Amino acid sequence: MSASPNPFNSAFTVTVDLPENEEMKVELFNMLGQRVEVIAEGEFSAGTHRFRWTANERPSGVYLVRVDWGKDNAVKRVVLMK
């Protein structure tokens, strides 16, 4: 899983490579552990998937992107700088 660009100004893209068809959930959290948004959720086919998130009215700061698929998960820190 990767998130770019990082830091970002208004939007970033999360890229996830799935080895096989999987249920997947991509979520964004603030540093207090509060879920800000579910970016994507559902059954996805094997391959590379890209999800774009736009900050809109969100304040500058550090956020965590969490991706859960199958029995695995990954967390990536992203920084919003306006």
Summary of the structure (lengths in Angstrom):
residues: 82
radius of gyration: 12.4
end to end distance: 24.1
largest distance: 37.2
contacts: 221
relative contact order: 0.34
helix: 0%
strand: 70%
